[in-house]
């Protein structure tokens, strides 16, 4: 069972070209690390981190009968209309789905990633499984780094995340996601261009190539829109007073009147948002609307409460679900 800092779930298997921040900590999964030189191909990524099959199996429940003295269990009853998705090599139960559920095997991610490489400058950087193997992914870097601000010292990398779930909660999808290199913040923009593509599972090579070509086109359209917005936000003044007096109160919400847990939570959010603005990696963009948005994103990535999950599991879920509500709200508020 995969663990992240001793918490169930998190990363269950991984192969990567970068050093995870949790490397060497107790109770974390072992992994293979490759050089960032193209040697981590989709096929190698599959073999190292995703080489297992998923099966549908019947579900049975015990029949409860009331005996003369106590409840007794006798015989088993088939659960109609439901199946369990099971990791075939070790019988790990991944989810409960309808009996018409169509399994997307991990090899499909490999085949789609290979198709992506046909149409763009695509380099696989990691692959693996999350949440006790329930969800799987391949992450590909698209093109060269993009540089912004005076002197080009603000660097953004674009990635394409291809993922699917084996528990019925995540269709086969491809979505652009981005990393601000200075702080390794992950963020995703909901723009006019498609930021999420739900892929149809097909064994036809021509269909798969056509889907890959469209995904690459959509990703670069998304990148063009995002680059234009970043440039605009970098040109827009947004000082510390605006951030503390306007943006933080809007995101933190109204201060609870009574003492107690609600007030403590509010203070943590307020203080965390302000502290994020003071991070050293903000220095090159401070005083801009982009700096304000990235401060909020830093808080959302690294400081926001993870509601029972460990930090890595929390961040993985946000990346898979494109779930950055505070960052999206900040984007709108800094323009007002």
MOMO-V222481 format. One record per residue. N is the residue number from 1. SS is DSSP state (2 for helix, 1 for strand, 0 for the rest). PSI is psi as a letter, one per 20 degrees, with the letter a starting at -180 (999 if undefined). OMEGA is omega in degrees with one decimal (none if undefined). Layout:
N/SS/PSI/OMEGA, N/SS/PSI/OMEGA
//
This chain:
1/0/p/-179.5, 2/0/q/176.8, 3/1/q/176.2, 4/1/o/-178.9, 5/0/k/174.8, 6/0/j/-179.2, 7/1/p/179.7, 8/1/q/-179.3, 9/0/c/179.8, 10/0/b/-179.2, 11/1/p/179.9, 12/1/h/174.9, 13/1/q/-177.9, 14/1/q/165.5, 15/1/q/-168.9, 16/1/r/173.6, 17/0/i/-178.9, 18/0/r/-179.1, 19/0/o/177.3, 20/0/q/-177.3, 21/0/h/-177.2, 22/0/j/-178.3, 23/0/p/177.1, 24/0/i/177.9, 25/0/q/-179.5, 26/0/q/171.7, 27/0/k/175.9, 28/0/q/-173.4, 29/0/q/173.3, 30/0/q/-178.3, 31/0/r/174.0, 32/1/p/177.7, 33/1/p/-178.5, 34/0/q/173.0, 35/0/q/178.7, 36/0/m/-174.4, 37/0/j/-179.6, 38/0/i/-178.2, 39/0/h/175.7, 40/0/n/178.4, 41/0/r/175.8, 42/2/h/-178.7, 43/2/g/177.8, 44/2/g/179.2, 45/2/g/177.6, 46/2/g/-176.5, 47/2/h/-175.2, 48/2/h/-170.5, 49/2/i/-171.1, 50/0/j/-172.3, 51/0/m/174.8, 52/0/q/-174.9, 53/0/q/176.1, 54/1/p/179.3, 55/1/q/169.0, 56/1/p/179.1, 57/1/q/177.9, 58/1/q/177.0, 59/1/p/176.7, 60/1/q/174.3, 61/1/q/178.6, 62/1/q/177.4, 63/1/p/-177.7, 64/1/p/175.5, 65/1/q/-177.8, 66/1/o/178.2, 67/0/a/-178.6, 68/0/h/-176.5, 69/0/h/-174.9, 70/0/r/175.1, 71/1/p/179.8, 72/1/q/177.5, 73/1/p/-179.6, 74/1/p/177.2, 75/1/r/-176.8, 76/1/q/-178.4, 77/1/p/176.9, 78/1/p/175.0, 79/1/o/-176.8, 80/1/p/173.1, 81/1/j/-178.6, 82/1/q/175.0, 83/1/q/171.6, 84/1/p/169.2, 85/1/p/-170.5, 86/1/p/172.6, 87/1/o/-164.7, 88/0/h/-173.1, 89/0/i/-179.4, 90/0/j/175.2, 91/0/k/174.6, 92/1/p/177.5, 93/1/p/-176.0, 94/1/h/-178.6, 95/1/r/174.5, 96/1/p/-173.3, 97/1/r/176.1, 98/1/q/-177.6, 99/0/i/176.5, 100/0/j/-176.8, 101/0/p/177.3, 102/0/p/-178.2, 103/0/p/169.5, 104/0/o/-178.0, 105/0/q/-178.1, 106/0/h/179.6, 107/2/h/179.5, 108/2/h/176.4, 109/2/g/178.7, 110/2/g/-178.1, 111/2/h/179.5, 112/2/h/177.6, 113/2/h/175.9, 114/2/h/177.0, 115/2/h/178.0, 116/2/g/-177.9, 117/2/i/178.3, 118/2/h/-170.1, 119/2/j/-178.3, 120/0/r/175.9, 121/0/n/-171.2, 122/1/p/178.9, 123/1/o/177.9, 124/1/p/179.7, 125/1/h/176.8, 126/1/r/174.6, 127/1/q/178.7, 128/1/a/-179.2, 129/1/q/-175.6, 130/1/q/170.1, 131/0/l/-179.5, 132/0/l/173.4, 133/0/j/-176.0, 134/0/h/179.7, 135/1/q/-176.0, 136/1/q/-177.2, 137/1/q/161.7, 138/1/p/-178.6, 139/1/p/-177.9, 140/1/p/174.8, 141/1/p/-178.5, 142/1/o/171.5, 143/1/a/-177.3, 144/1/r/174.3, 145/1/q/175.9, 146/1/p/-174.2, 147/1/p/-176.7, 148/1/r/176.9, 149/0/r/179.9, 150/2/p/-179.9, 151/2/i/178.1, 152/2/k/-175.0, 153/0/j/173.6, 154/1/o/-170.3, 155/1/p/178.5, 156/1/p/173.9, 157/1/p/177.7, 158/1/p/178.7, 159/1/r/173.1, 160/1/p/-178.6, 161/1/o/175.5, 162/1/p/-172.5, 163/1/q/171.6, 164/1/r/-180.0, 165/1/q/176.1, 166/0/j/-179.6, 167/0/j/177.4, 168/0/j/-175.6, 169/0/i/-175.5, 170/0/o/175.8, 171/0/r/174.8, 172/0/o/-173.1, 173/1/q/171.2, 174/1/p/-179.7, 175/1/q/172.6, 176/1/q/171.0, 177/1/r/-170.5, 178/1/q/178.1, 179/1/p/170.5, 180/1/o/-167.9, 181/0/h/-174.8, 182/0/h/-176.5, 183/0/j/-177.4, 184/0/k/174.2, 185/1/p/172.8, 186/1/p/177.3, 187/1/q/179.2, 188/0/p/-179.6, 189/0/p/168.2, 190/0/o/-175.0, 191/0/a/179.9, 192/0/h/175.9, 193/0/r/-177.9, 194/0/p/176.6, 195/0/i/177.8, 196/1/p/177.5, 197/1/p/174.2, 198/1/p/-172.6, 199/0/q/175.3, 200/0/p/179.2, 201/0/p/-180.0, 202/0/q/176.8, 203/0/i/-178.4, 204/0/p/-175.8, 205/2/g/-178.9, 206/2/g/178.6, 207/2/g/-179.5, 208/2/g/178.1, 209/2/h/178.7, 210/2/g/178.4, 211/2/g/179.5, 212/2/g/179.5, 213/2/g/179.7, 214/2/h/179.0, 215/2/g/178.1, 216/2/g/178.5, 217/2/g/-179.9, 218/2/h/-179.1, 219/2/g/179.9, 220/2/h/172.9, 221/2/g/177.5, 222/2/g/-179.4, 223/2/g/179.2, 224/2/g/178.8, 225/2/g/-178.4, 226/2/g/178.7, 227/2/g/179.4, 228/2/h/-180.0, 229/2/g/178.2, 230/2/g/179.7, 231/2/g/179.3, 232/2/g/-179.1, 233/2/h/176.8, 234/2/h/179.7, 235/2/i/-176.5, 236/0/p/178.9, 237/1/p/175.0, 238/0/n/-172.1, 239/0/r/-177.9, 240/2/h/-179.4, 241/2/g/176.8, 242/2/g/-178.6, 243/2/g/-175.4, 244/2/g/-173.7, 245/2/h/-175.7, 246/2/g/-172.7, 247/2/g/-178.3, 248/2/g/178.1, 249/2/h/179.8, 250/2/h/-178.2, 251/2/h/-179.0, 252/2/h/-178.1, 253/0/r/-177.9, 254/0/q/179.2, 255/0/p/177.3, 256/0/q/-177.4, 257/0/h/-174.9, 258/0/q/174.9, 259/0/q/177.1, 260/0/a/-172.9, 261/2/h/-178.3, 262/2/g/178.7, 263/2/g/178.4, 264/2/g/179.5, 265/2/g/179.8, 266/2/g/179.9, 267/2/h/178.6, 268/2/g/179.2, 269/2/g/-180.0, 270/2/g/-177.9, 271/2/h/179.3, 272/2/h/177.8, 273/2/g/179.1, 274/2/g/179.6, 275/2/h/180.0, 276/2/h/178.7, 277/2/h/-176.1, 278/0/j/-178.9, 279/0/q/179.8, 280/2/h/-178.2, 281/2/i/175.2, 282/2/i/-168.4, 283/0/h/-175.0, 284/0/i/-178.9, 285/0/j/-179.0, 286/0/q/179.3, 287/0/j/178.1, 288/1/r/176.3, 289/2/h/176.2, 290/2/g/177.0, 291/2/h/178.7, 292/2/g/-179.6, 293/2/g/-179.5, 294/2/h/173.4, 295/2/g/177.0, 296/2/g/179.4, 297/2/h/175.6, 298/2/g/177.0, 299/2/g/-175.8, 300/2/h/179.3, 301/2/g/-165.8, 302/2/i/-171.7, 303/0/h/-177.3, 304/0/q/-178.5, 305/0/p/-173.9, 306/0/j/171.4, 307/0/l/173.8, 308/0/i/178.5, 309/0/q/170.8, 310/0/r/-173.6, 311/2/g/-177.2, 312/2/g/177.7, 313/2/g/178.3, 314/2/g/-178.9, 315/2/h/178.4, 316/2/g/178.4, 317/2/g/-178.5, 318/2/h/179.2, 319/2/g/-178.9, 320/2/h/-175.3, 321/2/j/-177.1, 322/0/l/-168.6, 323/0/n/177.1, 324/0/m/-172.8, 325/2/h/-179.9, 326/2/h/177.7, 327/2/g/179.3, 328/2/h/178.2, 329/2/g/178.6, 330/2/h/177.9, 331/2/g/-178.9, 332/2/g/-173.7, 333/2/h/-177.3, 334/0/i/179.3, 335/0/i/-176.7, 336/0/999/none
//
